[in-house]
Amino acid sequence: MTTSRGPLRVLGIDPGLTRCGVGVVDVARDRSAVLVHVGVVRSDAGAPIEERLATIAAGIRAVVDEHDPAVIAVERVFAQHNRHSVMGTAQASGIALLVAGERGIPAATHTPSEVKAAITGYGSADKRQVQAMVARVLRLDQLPQPADAADALALALCHAWRGGSPASSDAPLTPAQRAWADAERLARR
C-alpha cells in the first residue's frame, strides 16, 4: 500500500482468458521502480467459461491479498478483428475491475498505445521493445516472460508515471512521458 512518503504500489493486469498477466511494482516519487511480483494467471481453454473466469478472479485476488496494491491498472479493451478473442479479454478485464471494486481499490484503464508511449516513447512500439524497456526500468537481468507478464508490468509503470504517483505533479517527466505529453498536446490542436 502507499504511504504519504513511500512508494506507490501498483498492480498491472493484462487481461486475457487463457493467460492473464499480473505485475506489481513499487514506484518512488522520483519515478524509479522496483519489481515486487510478476506472473500469469492461467485458465484451461477447455473448461466452461464460468470456471475460467472464477480461476482468473481467484488468481487476481491471491495477488491482491499477498501484495496489497494501492491501485490496479488494467489494459483497456479495444475492438479487434477477432470478436471471440476480444470477448474473452473483455470478460477478464471485467473480472479484474470487479476484484478492485470488491476490495475497495481504485482502478484505472489504459489503452495499449498509451502504455507503449509511456514506456518506450512510441505508441506503436512492438512487444519486444516494451519488454526491453520494462527490463531496463526495473533493472532485470532478463526480459520479462511471457509477453502477458511484461505487459502487466508496463501497465503498472504507465499508471504510476501518468498520474497515479503521489508526487506526479511535481516529479520530473521521463523522456517517454515527455514524448507522450507532446503528442497529447499536438492531438488537441
Accessible surface in RSA format (square Angstrom, percent):
REM  Atomic radii and reference values for relative SASA: ProtOr
REM  Chains: A
REM  Algorithm: Lee & Richards
REM  Probe-radius: 1.40
REM  Slices: 20
REM RES _ NUM      All-atoms   Total-Side   Main-Chain    Non-polar    All polar
REM                ABS   REL    ABS   REL    ABS   REL    ABS   REL    ABS   REL
RES MET A   1   123.38  63.9  94.97  62.9  28.41  67.6  88.13  74.9  35.25  46.7
RES THR A   2    41.38  29.4  21.56  21.9  19.82  47.2  21.56  29.0  19.82  30.0
RES THR A   3    86.02  61.2  78.33  79.4   7.69  18.3  80.46 108.1   5.56   8.4
RES SER A   4    95.60  80.8  67.84  90.5  27.76  64.0  58.03 123.6  37.58  52.6
RES ARG A   5   207.59  87.2 190.37  97.0  17.22  41.0  70.23  96.0 137.35  83.2
RES GLY A   6    16.53  20.4   0.00   N/A  16.53  20.4  15.36  42.2   1.17   2.6
RES PRO A   7    61.13  44.6  58.89  53.7   2.25   8.2  59.35  49.0   1.78  11.1
RES LEU A   8    10.61   5.9  10.58   7.6   0.03   0.1  10.58   7.4   0.03   0.1
RES ARG A   9    52.89  22.2  52.89  27.0   0.00   0.0   2.61   3.6  50.28  30.5
RES VAL A  10     0.00   0.0   0.00   0.0   0.00   0.0   0.00   0.0   0.00   0.0
RES LEU A  11     0.00   0.0   0.00   0.0   0.00   0.0   0.00   0.0   0.00   0.0
RES GLY A  12     0.00   0.0   0.00   N/A   0.00   0.0   0.00   0.0   0.00   0.0
RES ILE A  13     0.00   0.0   0.00   0.0   0.00   0.0   0.00   0.0   0.00   0.0
RES ASP A  14    12.83   9.0  12.81  12.7   0.02   0.0   0.00   0.0  12.83  12.8
RES PRO A  15     9.00   6.6   0.12   0.1   8.88  32.3   0.12   0.1   8.88  55.2
RES GLY A  16    11.26  13.9   0.00   N/A  11.26  13.9  11.22  30.8   0.04   0.1
RES LEU A  17    25.16  14.0  20.63  14.8   4.54  11.4  20.63  14.5   4.54  12.2
RES THR A  18    61.09  43.4  58.44  59.2   2.65   6.3  41.34  55.5  19.75  29.9
RES ARG A  19   101.64  42.7  96.75  49.3   4.88  11.6  11.23  15.3  90.41  54.8
RES CYS A  20     0.03   0.0   0.00   0.0   0.03   0.1   0.00   0.0   0.03   0.0
RES GLY A  21     0.00   0.0   0.00   N/A   0.00   0.0   0.00   0.0   0.00   0.0
RES VAL A  22     2.10   1.4   2.10   1.9   0.00   0.0   2.10   1.8   0.00   0.0
RES GLY A  23     0.00   0.0   0.00   N/A   0.00   0.0   0.00   0.0   0.00   0.0
RES VAL A  24     0.00   0.0   0.00   0.0   0.00   0.0   0.00   0.0   0.00   0.0
RES VAL A  25     0.00   0.0   0.00   0.0   0.00   0.0   0.00   0.0   0.00   0.0
RES ASP A  26    24.41  17.1  22.99  22.9   1.42   3.3   4.38  10.3  20.03  20.0
RES VAL A  27     0.68   0.4   0.08   0.1   0.60   1.4   0.08   0.1   0.60   1.6
RES ALA A  28    35.41  32.6  33.74  52.1   1.66   3.8  34.83  49.1   0.57   1.5
RES ARG A  29   108.54  45.6 103.12  52.6   5.42  12.9  41.63  56.9  66.91  40.6
RES ASP A  30    98.10  68.7  76.37  76.0  21.73  51.4  39.72  93.5  58.38  58.2
RES ARG A  31    10.73   4.5   5.73   2.9   5.00  11.9   3.96   5.4   6.77   4.1
RES SER A  32    50.37  42.6  39.52  52.7  10.85  25.0  35.42  75.4  14.95  21.0
RES ALA A  33     0.40   0.4   0.00   0.0   0.40   0.9   0.15   0.2   0.25   0.7
RES VAL A  34    83.65  55.0  82.55  74.7   1.10   2.7  83.65  72.7   0.00   0.0
RES LEU A  35    56.43  31.4  38.63  27.6  17.80  44.8  38.63  27.1  17.80  47.9
RES VAL A  36    45.38  29.9  16.22  14.7  29.17  70.3  20.21  17.6  25.17  68.3
RES HIS A  37    53.39  29.2  47.96  33.3   5.43  13.9  36.46  37.6  16.93  19.7
RES VAL A  38    53.48  35.2  34.03  30.8  19.45  46.9  34.03  29.6  19.45  52.8
RES GLY A  39    20.79  25.6   0.00   N/A  20.79  25.6  20.79  57.1   0.00   0.0
RES VAL A  40    34.58  22.8   4.94   4.5  29.64  71.4   5.37   4.7  29.21  79.2
RES VAL A  41    18.23  12.0  14.14  12.8   4.09   9.9  18.11  15.7   0.12   0.3
RES ARG A  42   141.24  59.3 124.57  63.5  16.67  39.7  56.02  76.6  85.22  51.7
RES SER A  43     9.49   8.0   0.44   0.6   9.05  20.9   4.94  10.5   4.56   6.4
RES ASP A  44   102.41  71.7  86.09  85.7  16.32  38.6  37.59  88.5  64.82  64.6
RES ALA A  45    72.28  66.5  50.17  77.4  22.11  50.3  50.33  70.9  21.95  58.2
RES GLY A  46    72.48  89.4   0.00   N/A  72.48  89.4  38.22 104.9  34.26  76.7
RES ALA A  47    25.54  23.5  12.58  19.4  12.96  29.5  17.15  24.1   8.40  22.2
RES PRO A  48    65.46  47.7  52.97  48.3  12.49  45.4  65.20  53.8   0.26   1.6
RES ILE A  49    74.00  42.1  67.93  50.6   6.06  14.6  68.60  49.4   5.40  14.7
RES GLU A  50   113.02  64.9 104.61  79.1   8.40  20.0  63.85 123.5  49.16  40.1
RES GLU A  51    94.36  54.2  90.35  68.4   4.01   9.6  35.07  67.8  59.29  48.4
RES ARG A  52    23.96  10.1  23.07  11.8   0.89   2.1   1.98   2.7  21.99  13.3
RES LEU A  53    33.29  18.5  33.06  23.7   0.23   0.6  33.26  23.4   0.03   0.1
RES ALA A  54    60.56  55.7  49.25  76.0  11.31  25.7  56.77  79.9   3.79  10.1
RES THR A  55    59.76  42.5  52.58  53.3   7.19  17.1  32.37  43.5  27.39  41.4
RES ILE A  56     0.11   0.1   0.11   0.1   0.00   0.0   0.11   0.1   0.00   0.0
RES ALA A  57     5.35   4.9   5.35   8.3   0.00   0.0   5.35   7.5   0.00   0.0
RES ALA A  58    56.70  52.1  49.81  76.9   6.89  15.7  51.90  73.1   4.79  12.7
RES GLY A  59    17.20  21.2   0.00   N/A  17.20  21.2  15.72  43.1   1.48   3.3
RES ILE A  60     0.00   0.0   0.00   0.0   0.00   0.0   0.00   0.0   0.00   0.0
RES ARG A  61    69.39  29.1  69.39  35.4   0.00   0.0  23.51  32.1  45.88  27.8
RES ALA A  62    58.81  54.1  49.25  76.0   9.56  21.7  55.85  78.6   2.96   7.8
RES VAL A  63    12.71   8.4  11.42  10.3   1.29   3.1  12.70  11.0   0.00   0.0
RES VAL A  64     8.33   5.5   6.37   5.8   1.96   4.7   6.37   5.5   1.96   5.3
RES ASP A  65    96.81  67.8  65.12  64.8  31.70  75.0  33.02  77.7  63.80  63.6
RES GLU A  66   131.85  75.7  98.79  74.7  33.06  78.7  37.23  72.0  94.61  77.2
RES HIS A  67    20.58  11.2  19.37  13.5   1.20   3.1  15.18  15.6   5.40   6.3
RES ASP A  68    71.30  49.9  70.84  70.5   0.46   1.1  25.46  59.9  45.84  45.7
RES PRO A  69     0.07   0.1   0.00   0.0   0.07   0.3   0.00   0.0   0.07   0.5
RES ALA A  70    16.12  14.8   8.42  13.0   7.70  17.5   8.80  12.4   7.32  19.4
RES VAL A  71    12.79   8.4  12.79  11.6   0.00   0.0  12.79  11.1   0.00   0.0
RES ILE A  72     0.00   0.0   0.00   0.0   0.00   0.0   0.00   0.0   0.00   0.0
RES ALA A  73     0.00   0.0   0.00   0.0   0.00   0.0   0.00   0.0   0.00   0.0
RES VAL A  74     0.00   0.0   0.00   0.0   0.00   0.0   0.00   0.0   0.00   0.0
RES GLU A  75    29.23  16.8  29.17  22.1   0.06   0.2   0.45   0.9  28.78  23.5
RES ARG A  76   109.42  45.9 108.11  55.1   1.31   3.1  41.07  56.1  68.35  41.4
RES VAL A  77    47.01  30.9  24.36  22.1  22.66  54.6  26.27  22.8  20.74  56.2
RES PHE A  78    95.53  47.8  87.19  54.0   8.34  21.7  94.53  57.3   1.00   2.9
RES ALA A  79    96.04  88.3  66.74 103.0  29.30  66.6  71.87 101.2  24.17  64.0
RES GLN A  80    75.13  42.0  53.91  39.4  21.22  50.5  21.94  46.7  53.19  40.3
RES HIS A  81   195.32 106.8 165.44 115.0  29.89  76.5 117.61 121.2  77.72  90.4
RES ASN A  82    85.83  59.2  77.50  74.9   8.33  20.1  31.30  75.3  54.53  52.7
RES ARG A  83   200.66  84.2 194.70  99.3   5.95  14.2  66.46  90.8 134.20  81.3
RES HIS A  84   158.07  86.4 146.23 101.6  11.84  30.3 101.77 104.9  56.30  65.5
RES SER A  85    48.28  40.8  36.75  49.0  11.53  26.6  21.60  46.0  26.68  37.4
RES VAL A  86    28.07  18.5  27.88  25.2   0.19   0.5  27.88  24.2   0.19   0.5
RES MET A  87   112.89  58.5 111.46  73.8   1.42   3.4  97.23  82.7  15.66  20.7
RES GLY A  88     5.91   7.3   0.00   N/A   5.91   7.3   5.20  14.3   0.71   1.6
RES THR A  89    26.13  18.6  25.35  25.7   0.79   1.9  11.35  15.2  14.78  22.3
RES ALA A  90    42.30  38.9  33.27  51.3   9.03  20.5  34.10  48.0   8.20  21.7
RES GLN A  91    60.09  33.6  50.05  36.6  10.04  23.9  23.04  49.1  37.04  28.1
RES ALA A  92     0.00   0.0   0.00   0.0   0.00   0.0   0.00   0.0   0.00   0.0
RES SER A  93     8.12   6.9   8.12  10.8   0.00   0.0   2.09   4.5   6.03   8.4
RES GLY A  94    36.49  45.0   0.00   N/A  36.49  45.0  31.28  85.8   5.21  11.7
RES ILE A  95    27.40  15.6  27.00  20.1   0.40   1.0  27.04  19.5   0.36   1.0
RES ALA A  96     0.00   0.0   0.00   0.0   0.00   0.0   0.00   0.0   0.00   0.0
RES LEU A  97    66.96  37.3  59.06  42.3   7.90  19.9  59.46  41.8   7.50  20.2
RES LEU A  98    91.58  51.0  83.39  59.7   8.19  20.6  90.81  63.8   0.76   2.1
RES VAL A  99     0.00   0.0   0.00   0.0   0.00   0.0   0.00   0.0   0.00   0.0
RES ALA A 100     1.15   1.1   1.15   1.8   0.00   0.0   1.15   1.6   0.00   0.0
RES GLY A 101    57.18  70.5   0.00   N/A  57.18  70.5  36.99 101.5  20.19  45.2
RES GLU A 102    91.66  52.6  50.75  38.4  40.92  97.4  38.48  74.4  53.19  43.4
RES ARG A 103    90.29  37.9  61.54  31.4  28.75  68.5  32.27  44.1  58.02  35.2
RES GLY A 104    65.60  80.9   0.00   N/A  65.60  80.9  37.14 101.9  28.46  63.7
RES ILE A 105    18.94  10.8  11.13   8.3   7.81  18.8  12.62   9.1   6.32  17.1
RES PRO A 106    88.41  64.4  75.14  68.5  13.28  48.3  87.78  72.5   0.63   3.9
RES ALA A 107    46.89  43.1  12.04  18.6  34.85  79.3  12.43  17.5  34.46  91.3
RES ALA A 108    27.81  25.6  19.69  30.4   8.12  18.5  27.81  39.2   0.00   0.0
RES THR A 109    40.79  29.0  30.59  31.0  10.20  24.3  17.69  23.8  23.10  34.9
RES HIS A 110    14.97   8.2  14.97  10.4   0.00   0.0  14.38  14.8   0.58   0.7
RES THR A 111    37.91  27.0  37.91  38.4   0.00   0.0  33.57  45.1   4.34   6.6
RES PRO A 112    27.07  19.7  24.62  22.4   2.45   8.9  26.92  22.2   0.15   0.9
RES SER A 113    55.10  46.6  52.69  70.3   2.41   5.5  30.94  65.9  24.16  33.8
RES GLU A 114    19.36  11.1  19.36  14.6   0.00   0.0   3.56   6.9  15.80  12.9
RES VAL A 115     9.64   6.3   9.64   8.7   0.00   0.0   9.64   8.4   0.00   0.0
RES LYS A 116    59.77  29.2  59.77  36.7   0.00   0.0  18.32  16.5  41.45  44.1
RES ALA A 117     3.86   3.6   3.86   6.0   0.00   0.0   3.86   5.4   0.00   0.0
RES ALA A 118     0.17   0.2   0.15   0.2   0.03   0.1   0.17   0.2   0.00   0.0
RES ILE A 119     1.07   0.6   0.00   0.0   1.07   2.6   0.00   0.0   1.07   2.9
RES THR A 120    36.23  25.8   7.81   7.9  28.42  67.7   8.30  11.1  27.93  42.2
RES GLY A 121    27.58  34.0   0.00   N/A  27.58  34.0   6.64  18.2  20.95  46.9
RES TYR A 122   129.02  60.2 127.11  72.3   1.91   5.0  91.01  68.4  38.01  46.9
RES GLY A 123    24.84  30.6   0.00   N/A  24.84  30.6  12.19  33.5  12.64  28.3
RES SER A 124    79.97  67.6  57.28  76.4  22.70  52.3  23.01  49.0  56.96  79.8
RES ALA A 125     1.38   1.3   0.47   0.7   0.91   2.1   0.47   0.7   0.91   2.4
RES ASP A 126    80.36  56.3  73.45  73.1   6.91  16.3  41.11  96.7  39.25  39.1
RES LYS A 127   111.31  54.3 107.69  66.1   3.63   8.6  80.61  72.6  30.71  32.7
RES ARG A 128   153.60  64.5 151.71  77.3   1.89   4.5  58.78  80.3  94.82  57.5
RES GLN A 129    86.55  48.4  82.47  60.3   4.08   9.7  28.85  61.4  57.70  43.8
RES VAL A 130     4.86   3.2   4.86   4.4   0.00   0.0   4.86   4.2   0.00   0.0
RES GLN A 131    13.12   7.3  13.12   9.6   0.00   0.0   0.76   1.6  12.36   9.4
RES ALA A 132    45.03  41.4  39.55  61.0   5.47  12.5  40.26  56.7   4.77  12.6
RES MET A 133    53.93  27.9  53.93  35.7   0.00   0.0  37.01  31.5  16.92  22.4
RES VAL A 134     0.00   0.0   0.00   0.0   0.00   0.0   0.00   0.0   0.00   0.0
RES ALA A 135     8.63   7.9   8.09  12.5   0.54   1.2   8.31  11.7   0.32   0.8
RES ARG A 136   175.37  73.6 157.40  80.2  17.97  42.8  55.91  76.4 119.46  72.4
RES VAL A 137    27.96  18.4  18.05  16.3   9.92  23.9  24.99  21.7   2.97   8.1
RES LEU A 138     9.34   5.2   0.00   0.0   9.34  23.5   0.00   0.0   9.34  25.1
RES ARG A 139   157.42  66.1 127.84  65.2  29.59  70.4  79.64 108.8  77.79  47.1
RES LEU A 140    49.44  27.5  29.71  21.3  19.73  49.6  32.01  22.5  17.43  46.9
RES ASP A 141   151.68 106.2 111.65 111.1  40.04  94.7  35.40  83.3 116.28 116.0
RES GLN A 142   145.37  81.3 133.50  97.6  11.87  28.3  42.82  91.1 102.55  77.8
RES LEU A 143    43.53  24.2  33.03  23.6  10.50  26.4  33.03  23.2  10.50  28.2
RES PRO A 144    11.01   8.0   1.23   1.1   9.78  35.6  11.01   9.1   0.00   0.0
RES GLN A 145   117.73  65.8  93.73  68.5  24.00  57.1  50.61 107.7  67.12  50.9
RES PRO A 146    42.25  30.8  40.96  37.3   1.29   4.7  42.25  34.9   0.00   0.0
RES ALA A 147    32.14  29.6  28.71  44.3   3.43   7.8  28.71  40.4   3.43   9.1
RES ASP A 148    20.48  14.3  20.14  20.0   0.34   0.8   0.44   1.0  20.03  20.0
RES ALA A 149     0.74   0.7   0.74   1.1   0.00   0.0   0.74   1.0   0.00   0.0
RES ALA A 150     0.00   0.0   0.00   0.0   0.00   0.0   0.00   0.0   0.00   0.0
RES ASP A 151    15.63  10.9  15.00  14.9   0.62   1.5   6.56  15.4   9.06   9.0
RES ALA A 152     0.00   0.0   0.00   0.0   0.00   0.0   0.00   0.0   0.00   0.0
RES LEU A 153     0.05   0.0   0.05   0.0   0.00   0.0   0.05   0.0   0.00   0.0
RES ALA A 154     0.24   0.2   0.24   0.4   0.00   0.0   0.24   0.3   0.00   0.0
RES LEU A 155     1.12   0.6   1.12   0.8   0.00   0.0   1.12   0.8   0.00   0.0
RES ALA A 156     0.00   0.0   0.00   0.0   0.00   0.0   0.00   0.0   0.00   0.0
RES LEU A 157     0.00   0.0   0.00   0.0   0.00   0.0   0.00   0.0   0.00   0.0
RES CYS A 158     0.00   0.0   0.00   0.0   0.00   0.0   0.00   0.0   0.00   0.0
RES HIS A 159    23.18  12.7  22.50  15.6   0.67   1.7  17.75  18.3   5.43   6.3
RES ALA A 160     0.08   0.1   0.00   0.0   0.08   0.2   0.00   0.0   0.08   0.2
RES TRP A 161    14.27   5.7   9.78   4.7   4.49  10.5   9.78   5.2   4.49   7.3
RES ARG A 162    74.97  31.5  37.68  19.2  37.29  88.8  13.08  17.9  61.89  37.5
RES GLY A 163    44.69  55.1   0.00   N/A  44.69  55.1  20.59  56.5  24.10  54.0
RES GLY A 164    22.00  27.1   0.00   N/A  22.00  27.1   8.20  22.5  13.80  30.9
RES SER A 165     6.23   5.3   0.39   0.5   5.84  13.4   0.30   0.6   5.93   8.3
RES PRO A 166    65.57  47.8  21.13  19.3  44.44 161.5  34.92  28.8  30.65 190.5
RES ALA A 167     6.04   5.5   2.14   3.3   3.90   8.9   6.04   8.5   0.00   0.0
RES SER A 168    33.11  28.0  22.63  30.2  10.47  24.1   4.28   9.1  28.82  40.4
RES SER A 169   116.91  98.8  75.25 100.4  41.66  96.0  56.21 119.7  60.70  85.0
RES ASP A 170   106.91  74.9  73.71  73.4  33.20  78.5  44.00 103.5  62.91  62.7
RES ALA A 171    15.08  13.9   1.82   2.8  13.27  30.2   6.05   8.5   9.03  23.9
RES PRO A 172   101.05  73.6  87.19  79.5  13.86  50.4  99.24  81.9   1.81  11.3
RES LEU A 173    77.99  43.4  64.58  46.2  13.41  33.7  64.68  45.4  13.31  35.8
RES THR A 174    30.66  21.8  27.03  27.4   3.62   8.6  30.66  41.2   0.00   0.0
RES PRO A 175   103.02  75.1  96.43  87.9   6.60  24.0  97.76  80.7   5.27  32.7
RES ALA A 176    11.91  11.0   8.09  12.5   3.82   8.7   9.96  14.0   1.95   5.2
RES GLN A 177     8.81   4.9   5.63   4.1   3.18   7.6   6.71  14.3   2.10   1.6
RES ARG A 178   117.03  49.1 117.03  59.7   0.00   0.0  51.13  69.9  65.90  39.9
RES ALA A 179    40.94  37.6  29.09  44.9  11.85  27.0  35.38  49.8   5.56  14.7
RES TRP A 180    46.80  18.8  45.25  21.9   1.55   3.6  46.65  24.9   0.15   0.2
RES ALA A 181    23.71  21.8  22.07  34.1   1.64   3.7  22.93  32.3   0.78   2.1
RES ASP A 182    61.47  43.1  60.12  59.8   1.34   3.2  23.37  55.0  38.10  38.0
RES ALA A 183    51.61  47.4  43.54  67.2   8.07  18.4  46.97  66.1   4.63  12.3
RES GLU A 184    52.03  29.9  48.30  36.5   3.73   8.9  18.52  35.8  33.51  27.4
RES ARG A 185   123.29  51.8 119.69  61.0   3.60   8.6  53.76  73.5  69.52  42.1
RES LEU A 186   113.21  63.0 100.56  71.9  12.65  31.8 100.83  70.8  12.38  33.3
RES ALA A 187    87.05  80.0  49.14  75.8  37.91  86.2  61.23  86.2  25.82  68.4
RES ARG A 188   178.84  75.1 141.70  72.2  37.14  88.4  72.90  99.6 105.94  64.2
RES ARG A 189   217.07  91.1 150.94  76.9  66.13 157.5  87.04 119.0 130.03  78.8
END  Absolute sums over single chains surface
CHAIN  1 A     9376.4       7425.7       1950.6       5264.4       4112.0
END  Absolute sums over all chains
TOTAL          9376.4       7425.7       1950.6       5264.4       4112.0
